[in-house]
Amino acid sequence: MNEEEYERFREFAEEHGLSLKEASHEALVEWVERQQQADPNDAAFTVLNELDDSSLPRTAQTDAREEDGLVEEWHGNDESFVLAEDRSSNS
């Protein structure tokens, strides 16, 4: 550290009521935290790789007729659809 950097550091420590040792420790801890990067092997990043593709359903298995609690109000004006059992609408 050159003389100018040291003087800035010393003034900073003094302004914050820290000894040079305390300020050095805080600066080092802060620097290390900033330098650390996320571990790509962390389970948070690999969980999808570990799932067996065959264990996931190909399509959603939801029967909307049994899910009344999911929709507060729907008038049917947005989409048209035909129930699987009601083929007469297609004729």
Phi, psi and omega in degrees: 000131180280175185298319180295316178297318179299316181296317177299318180295315180298316179296319178299312180300315181297316180299329181261009177067032181247148170285165177299324179295315179296316180296321178297317180299312180298319180296319181294316179299315179299317181297315180298316180298321179289330183279334182292138178247161178297139179282115182296346179268001178299141183302332179298333181261344185251357185301321180291329177291332184276342179290137177281122182305326182289343180278350180265136179292146179289325179226163178292142181252041181263133175256103185299335179294339181257006185248047183302327182290347183277336183239119179287311181209129178214128184263348179083008181280340185281322185221148172252145179206164179235131177293147184302324182280346186254079181279349183295336180290338181275346184279000000 
